[in-house]
Amino acid sequence: MFVGRDPATVIVVFSFVMHELFYFGRYVPFYILDFFPSMKKYKIQQNKENTRELQWKCLRKLMFNHVFIQLPMMLGFHSFAEFFGMKIIDVFPTWQSFAVQIAIFFVFEDFYHYWMHRLMHIPQLYKYVHKVHHEFSAPFGITAEYAHPIETLVLGLGTIGGPCLWVMATGDLHVMTMFAWIILRLLQTVDAHSGYDFPFSMHHWCPFWGGADHHDYHHMSFVDNFSSSFRWWDTLFGTDLKYIAYKKQKREEAAALAAKKAE
């Protein structure tokens, strides 16, 4: 991939193409499911439809942000990381360092996202910045990065911030680790905005994972559940109490309905 080519150019081009492929590619299965009525039972907000008009509205802003905000961030990150020792043409990292670094990046991004997201809900910032993201009270996959350019920049720093700090402190970061981290982060955020919750969804067998069930409530109610990947910061700081009460109410309603049908 790099032999005979300028590494910086290859990295940026590959990063951008990879981002677009995995971001929109991850959405394709959810887009297809919308055409199957039998799948509606897995929709979290079943009374709301993802119309073609909403999808085009989302796509237009996404492409602006991807080209004019995220692409320059990619340019800046890779030059910065390479300066501090990011390995490019080198042997692949061991699976142990690969796993440890990506786990650290997930935890760092989630902590950063939690506090920046809470900050975005301060009335002044919400009105002029974060409200754009909340135009979709029933999110669908690609709304994950639908946001005001300022929010895209601020929250995007959480994704590249962990790798930046890591390579500054250790000089031990391989470009393939970075690519894998971005791919996993894209898969996570599109899934969290998918609007679908399946019996096999990750939060059912990994209790501290957020997922669509956790984040969809935030879009629906505009409060609580500020984390991106995990649930623990919301639990620790008490910003999931309304969500817990809502889930309890839904369980009681379901139990009452089942009991009525059994009579």
C-alpha positions in Angstrom: 0.0 0.0 0.0 2.8 2.4 0.8 5.7 1.2 -1.3 6.6 3.8 -4.0 4.0 6.3 -2.7 4.0 9.2 -0.3 2.9 7.8 3.0 1.0 10.9 4.2 -1.1 11.0 1.0 -1.8 7.3 1.2 -2.9 7.5 4.8 -5.2 10.4 4.3 -6.8 9.0 1.1 -7.2 5.6 2.6 -8.6 7.0 5.9 -11.2 9.0 4.1 -12.3 6.2 1.7 -12.3 3.7 4.6 -14.5 6.1 6.7 -17.0 6.5 3.9 -17.2 2.8 3.2 -17.6 1.6 6.8 -19.9 4.5 7.8 -22.4 4.1 5.0 -21.8 0.4 4.6 -22.7 -0.2 8.3 -26.0 1.6 7.6 -27.0 -0.5 4.6 -28.4 -3.4 6.6 -30.6 -1.1 8.8 -31.7 0.7 5.6 -32.8 -2.6 4.1 -34.6 -3.7 7.2 -36.8 -0.7 7.0 -38.5 -2.3 4.0 -39.5 -5.4 5.9 -42.6 -5.0 8.0 -41.7 -8.1 10.0 -38.6 -6.2 11.3 -40.7 -3.4 12.7 -41.0 -5.2 16.0 -37.3 -4.5 16.6 -37.7 -0.8 16.0 -37.4 1.1 19.2 -39.7 4.0 18.1 -42.1 2.1 15.9 -44.4 5.1 15.3 -41.8 7.1 13.5 -40.7 6.6 9.9 -37.4 7.3 8.2 -38.7 9.1 5.1 -36.7 9.7 2.0 -36.8 13.4 2.7 -35.2 13.0 6.1 -32.5 10.7 4.6 -31.6 13.2 1.9 -31.5 16.1 4.5 -29.1 14.0 6.6 -27.0 13.0 3.7 -26.4 16.6 2.4 -25.1 17.9 5.8 -23.1 14.7 6.3 -21.1 15.1 3.0 -20.3 18.8 3.9 -19.0 17.7 7.3 -17.1 14.8 6.0 -15.3 16.8 3.3 -14.8 20.2 5.0 -14.5 19.2 8.7 -13.4 15.5 9.0 -11.0 15.4 6.1 -8.9 18.3 7.4 -8.9 16.6 10.8 -7.5 13.5 9.2 -4.8 15.5 7.5 -3.9 17.1 10.8 -3.9 13.9 12.8 -1.7 11.8 10.7 0.9 14.5 10.3 0.9 15.0 14.1 1.0 11.3 14.9 3.8 10.6 12.4 5.8 13.4 14.0 5.5 11.8 17.4 6.5 8.3 16.1 3.4 6.6 14.6 4.7 3.5 12.8 3.7 3.2 9.2 6.0 0.9 7.2 6.8 -1.4 10.0 5.9 -4.9 11.3 2.3 -5.2 12.6 1.7 -4.7 16.3 1.2 -7.8 18.5 -2.4 -8.7 19.1 -1.9 -7.8 22.8 -0.8 -4.2 22.2 -3.5 -3.9 19.5 -6.3 -4.9 21.9 -4.9 -2.9 24.8 -4.6 0.3 22.8 -8.0 0.1 21.2 -9.6 -0.6 24.6 -7.9 2.5 26.0 -9.1 4.6 23.1 -12.7 3.4 23.6 -12.5 4.4 27.3 -10.9 7.7 26.7 -13.4 8.6 23.9 -16.3 7.6 26.0 -15.2 9.7 29.0 -14.5 12.7 26.8 -17.7 12.3 24.9 -19.8 12.1 28.1 -18.6 15.4 29.4 -18.6 17.3 26.1 -22.0 15.9 25.3 -23.3 17.1 28.7 -21.7 20.5 28.0 -23.6 20.6 24.6 -26.9 20.5 26.6 -26.2 23.8 28.3 -29.0 25.9 26.9 -26.8 28.3 24.9 -24.8 25.6 23.3 -27.8 23.4 22.8 -29.7 26.2 21.0 -27.0 27.2 18.6 -25.0 24.0 18.2 -26.3 20.6 19.6 -29.9 21.2 18.5 -28.9 20.3 15.0 -28.1 16.7 16.0 -31.4 16.5 17.8 -33.4 17.4 14.7 -33.8 13.6 14.5 -35.8 12.5 17.6 -35.9 9.0 16.1 -32.4 8.5 14.8 -31.4 6.1 12.0 -27.8 4.9 11.3 -26.3 7.8 9.4 -27.6 10.5 11.7 -24.7 9.5 14.0 -22.5 12.2 12.4 -25.3 14.6 11.5 -24.3 17.7 13.5 -23.3 21.3 13.6 -19.7 21.7 12.3 -18.6 22.9 15.7 -20.0 19.8 17.3 -18.4 17.6 14.7 -15.0 19.2 15.5 -15.4 19.1 19.3 -16.7 15.6 19.6 -14.3 14.4 16.8 -11.4 15.4 19.0 -12.5 12.6 21.4 -11.9 10.0 18.7 -8.4 11.2 17.7 -7.5 12.6 21.1 -6.8 9.2 22.7 -4.4 8.1 19.9 -2.8 11.5 19.9 -2.1 11.4 23.7 -1.0 7.8 23.5 1.6 8.3 20.7 2.9 11.5 22.4 3.4 9.6 25.7 4.7 6.3 24.3 5.7 6.7 20.6 4.0 3.3 20.2 1.2 3.5 17.7 0.9 1.6 14.4 -1.2 3.1 11.6 -3.1 -0.3 11.3 -4.1 0.1 15.0 -5.5 3.5 14.2 -7.4 2.2 11.1 -8.9 -0.6 13.2 -9.9 1.9 16.0 -11.7 4.2 13.5 -13.5 1.3 11.9 -14.7 0.0 15.3 -15.7 3.5 16.4 -17.8 3.9 13.2 -19.5 0.5 13.6 -20.3 1.5 17.2 -21.8 4.9 16.5 -23.9 3.9 13.5 -25.3 1.0 15.6 -26.1 3.3 18.5 -28.1 5.5 16.1 -29.7 2.7 14.2 -33.0 2.8 16.0 -33.1 -1.0 16.2 -32.7 -3.2 19.3 -32.4 -7.0 18.6 -32.4 -9.9 21.1 -28.7 -10.5 20.1 -27.7 -6.8 20.4 -24.5 -6.4 22.4 -26.0 -4.7 25.5 -28.0 -7.9 26.2 -24.9 -9.9 26.9 -22.5 -7.1 27.8 -24.5 -5.0 30.4 -22.2 -2.0 30.4 -22.4 -1.5 26.7 -24.6 1.3 25.5 -26.0 0.5 22.1 -29.1 1.7 20.4 -31.4 1.0 23.3 -29.4 3.4 25.5 -28.8 6.2 23.0 -32.2 6.1 21.4 -33.8 7.3 24.7 -31.5 10.3 24.6 -32.8 11.3 21.2 -36.4 10.6 22.1 -36.4 12.5 25.4 -33.5 15.0 24.9 -32.2 14.1 28.4 -30.0 11.5 30.1 -27.6 8.9 28.6 -24.8 11.2 27.4 -22.1 8.5 26.9 -21.2 7.1 23.5 -20.1 3.5 24.0 -20.6 2.5 27.6 -23.2 3.0 30.4 -21.0 3.4 33.4 -20.5 7.2 33.4 -24.2 7.8 33.2 -24.7 5.3 36.1 -21.8 6.8 38.1 -23.0 10.4 37.7 -26.7 9.7 37.9 -27.6 10.8 34.4 -29.6 7.7 33.6 -32.3 7.9 36.3 -35.1 9.0 33.9 -34.0 6.3 31.5 -34.2 3.6 34.2 -37.7 4.9 35.3 -38.8 4.8 31.6 -37.6 1.3 31.1 -39.3 0.2 34.3 -42.6 1.7 33.1 -42.3 0.0 29.7 -41.8 -3.4 31.4 -44.8 -2.9 33.7 -47.0 -1.9 30.7 -45.8 -5.0 28.8 -46.5 -7.2 31.8 -50.0 -5.7 32.2 -50.7 -6.2 28.5 -49.6 -9.8 28.6 -51.7 -10.5 31.7 -54.7 -9.0 30.0 -54.2 -11.2 26.9 -53.9 -14.3 29.2 -57.3 -13.7 30.8 
